[in-house]
Amino acid sequence: MLAGSVATEAGRFATLAGGVATEAGRVATVAGDVATEAGRVATDAGDVATEVGSFATLAEGVATEAGRVATVAGDVATEAGRVATLAGSVATDAGDVATEAGRVATLAGGVATEAGRVATVAGDVATEAGRIATDAGDIIAIVGLQRGIPSKRESSARVDYVPALCTHRPSLLPIEWSGEVFGSWRRGRFAAGDVVRSPLNLII
């Protein structure tokens, strides 16, 4: 009886041991699944780390490019300052040129005024020359007969020759002529009464 009881208990323990072994296999299977999942997570973590590394490399490239752009911007700002300085110099030069142009314009106005004054004086001189020419014409009309040309005031039967006269030198005229000729000239015009016959029978 004791042996049967022991065998029964041994079978129960064996069954229990089998259940424990089965549970252990299930736990081992779960552990395998967990290990597989852990491997997958580790793989994903590696991929994430690789991606992060790529982003870090890209960020480094962006930072480098930003530094280069900043350097170019500095160069552009320096060039802009140089251009602004040059523009200021050009503006100053333009102001100097404008001032000089104004001075030249003022000088040109003065020259034009002087030219107008000279033209006025020239007009006065021309007027005076015309008056003198008119007076000279009046004098020449009195002594129009040239040396060696016969007088047409006399008849064809008689020919008188009139000597050349120097009207600007009264001392060369006959005494009777000088007073008559230059007295008429001072009056401005010769009238018909100014034509007289000299003692030498010359028509003046």
C-alpha positions as CSV (number, residue, x, y, z in Angstrom):
1,M,0.0,0.0,0.0
2,L,2.8,2.3,0.9
3,A,4.5,1.6,-2.4
4,G,1.4,2.4,-4.3
5,S,1.0,5.7,-2.5
6,V,4.6,6.6,-3.2
7,A,4.2,5.7,-6.9
8,T,1.0,7.8,-7.1
9,E,2.8,10.7,-5.4
10,A,5.7,10.3,-7.7
11,G,3.4,10.4,-10.7
12,R,1.8,13.5,-9.4
13,F,5.2,15.1,-9.0
14,A,6.1,14.0,-12.4
15,T,2.9,15.5,-13.8
16,L,3.7,18.6,-11.9
17,A,7.2,18.6,-13.1
18,G,5.9,18.2,-16.7
19,G,3.6,21.2,-16.2
20,V,6.5,23.2,-14.8
21,A,8.6,22.1,-17.8
22,T,5.8,23.1,-20.1
23,E,5.5,26.5,-18.4
24,A,9.3,26.9,-18.6
25,G,9.1,26.2,-22.3
26,R,6.4,28.8,-22.7
27,V,8.4,31.3,-20.7
28,A,11.4,30.4,-22.8
29,T,9.4,31.1,-25.9
30,V,8.2,34.4,-24.5
31,A,11.8,35.3,-23.6
32,G,12.8,34.4,-27.2
33,D,10.0,36.7,-28.5
34,V,11.2,39.4,-26.1
35,A,14.8,38.9,-27.3
36,T,13.6,39.1,-30.9
37,E,11.7,42.3,-30.2
38,A,14.7,43.7,-28.3
39,G,16.8,43.0,-31.4
40,R,14.3,44.7,-33.6
41,V,14.2,47.7,-31.2
42,A,18.0,47.7,-31.2
43,T,18.0,47.7,-35.0
44,D,15.6,50.6,-35.1
45,A,17.7,52.4,-32.5
46,G,20.7,51.9,-34.8
47,D,18.7,53.3,-37.7
48,V,17.6,56.3,-35.6
49,A,21.2,56.8,-34.5
50,T,22.3,56.7,-38.2
51,E,19.6,59.2,-39.2
52,V,20.6,61.4,-36.3
53,G,24.2,61.3,-37.5
54,S,23.0,62.2,-41.0
55,F,21.1,65.2,-39.6
56,A,24.1,66.2,-37.6
57,T,26.3,66.1,-40.7
58,L,23.6,68.1,-42.6
59,A,23.4,70.6,-39.7
60,E,27.2,71.0,-39.8
61,G,27.0,71.6,-43.6
62,V,24.3,74.2,-43.1
63,A,26.3,75.9,-40.4
64,T,29.3,76.0,-42.7
65,E,27.2,77.4,-45.5
66,A,25.7,80.0,-43.1
67,G,29.2,81.0,-42.1
68,R,30.2,81.4,-45.8
69,V,27.0,83.4,-46.4
70,A,27.8,85.6,-43.4
71,T,31.3,86.2,-44.8
72,V,29.9,87.1,-48.2
73,A,27.4,89.5,-46.5
74,G,30.3,91.1,-44.7
75,D,32.1,91.6,-48.0
76,V,29.0,93.0,-49.6
77,A,28.5,95.4,-46.7
78,T,32.2,96.5,-47.0
79,E,31.7,97.0,-50.7
80,A,28.5,99.0,-50.1
81,G,30.4,101.2,-47.7
82,R,33.1,101.8,-50.3
83,V,30.5,102.6,-53.0
84,A,28.8,105.0,-50.6
85,T,32.1,106.7,-49.9
86,L,32.7,106.9,-53.7
87,A,29.2,108.3,-54.2
88,G,29.9,111.0,-51.6
89,S,33.1,111.9,-53.4
90,V,31.2,112.1,-56.7
91,A,28.5,114.2,-55.1
92,T,31.1,116.6,-53.8
93,D,32.8,116.8,-57.2
94,A,29.4,117.4,-58.8
95,G,28.8,120.2,-56.4
96,D,32.2,121.7,-57.2
97,V,31.4,121.4,-60.9
98,A,28.0,123.0,-60.4
99,T,29.7,125.9,-58.5
100,E,32.3,126.3,-61.3
101,A,29.5,126.2,-63.9
102,G,27.7,128.9,-62.0
103,R,30.9,131.0,-61.9
104,V,31.4,130.4,-65.7
105,A,27.7,131.4,-66.4
106,T,28.2,134.6,-64.3
107,L,31.4,135.3,-66.3
108,A,29.6,134.6,-69.5
109,G,26.8,137.0,-68.5
110,G,29.5,139.6,-67.8
111,V,31.1,139.0,-71.2
112,A,27.7,139.2,-72.9
113,T,27.0,142.5,-71.1
114,E,30.3,143.8,-72.1
115,A,29.7,142.6,-75.7
116,G,26.4,144.4,-75.7
117,R,28.2,147.6,-74.5
118,V,30.8,147.2,-77.2
119,A,28.1,146.7,-79.8
120,T,26.3,149.8,-78.6
121,V,29.6,151.7,-78.8
122,A,30.2,150.2,-82.3
123,G,26.7,151.4,-83.3
124,D,27.5,154.9,-82.0
125,V,30.8,154.8,-83.9
126,A,29.0,153.7,-87.0
127,T,26.5,156.4,-86.6
128,E,29.2,159.0,-86.2
129,A,31.1,157.5,-89.2
130,G,27.9,157.9,-91.2
131,R,27.6,161.5,-90.1
132,I,31.2,162.2,-91.0
133,A,30.8,160.4,-94.3
134,T,27.7,162.6,-95.0
135,D,29.7,165.8,-94.1
136,A,32.6,164.6,-96.3
137,G,30.2,164.0,-99.2
138,D,29.0,167.6,-98.8
139,I,32.6,168.9,-98.9
140,I,33.5,166.7,-101.9
141,A,30.4,167.9,-103.7
142,I,32.0,171.4,-103.6
143,V,35.3,170.3,-104.9
144,G,34.1,167.6,-107.2
145,L,36.1,168.7,-110.2
146,Q,39.4,166.8,-110.3
147,R,42.8,168.0,-111.6
148,G,42.9,168.1,-115.4
149,I,39.1,167.7,-115.8
150,P,37.5,170.6,-117.6
151,S,34.6,172.5,-115.9
152,K,31.3,171.9,-117.5
153,R,29.9,175.0,-116.0
154,E,31.6,177.1,-118.6
155,S,30.8,177.3,-122.3
156,S,32.4,174.9,-124.7
157,A,34.4,177.8,-126.1
158,R,36.3,178.1,-122.8
159,V,37.9,175.4,-120.8
160,D,38.9,176.0,-117.2
161,Y,41.0,173.5,-115.2
162,V,40.4,173.2,-111.5
163,P,43.4,172.4,-109.4
164,A,43.2,169.5,-106.8
165,L,42.3,170.9,-103.4
166,C,43.2,169.7,-99.9
167,T,40.0,170.5,-98.0
168,H,41.5,169.2,-94.7
169,R,44.3,171.7,-95.0
170,P,42.6,175.1,-95.3
171,S,46.0,176.8,-95.7
172,L,46.2,175.4,-99.3
173,L,42.8,176.9,-100.3
174,P,42.6,180.4,-101.7
175,I,41.9,182.9,-99.0
176,E,38.5,183.7,-100.5
177,W,37.5,180.0,-100.5
178,S,38.4,178.9,-96.9
179,G,35.9,181.1,-95.2
180,E,33.1,180.3,-97.6
181,V,33.7,176.5,-97.8
182,F,34.3,175.8,-94.1
183,G,31.7,178.3,-93.0
184,S,29.1,176.4,-95.0
185,W,30.4,173.0,-93.7
186,R,30.1,174.2,-90.1
187,R,26.5,175.1,-90.8
188,G,25.9,171.4,-91.6
189,R,24.8,171.5,-95.3
190,F,25.7,173.5,-98.4
191,A,23.0,175.6,-99.9
192,A,22.7,176.9,-103.4
193,G,24.0,180.2,-102.2
194,D,27.2,178.5,-101.1
195,V,28.3,178.0,-104.7
196,V,30.3,181.1,-105.7
197,R,32.8,182.1,-108.3
198,S,36.3,182.8,-107.1
199,P,38.5,185.5,-108.4
200,L,40.2,182.8,-110.4
201,N,37.0,182.1,-112.3
202,L,36.6,178.7,-110.6
203,I,33.2,177.3,-109.7
204,I,33.0,176.1,-106.1
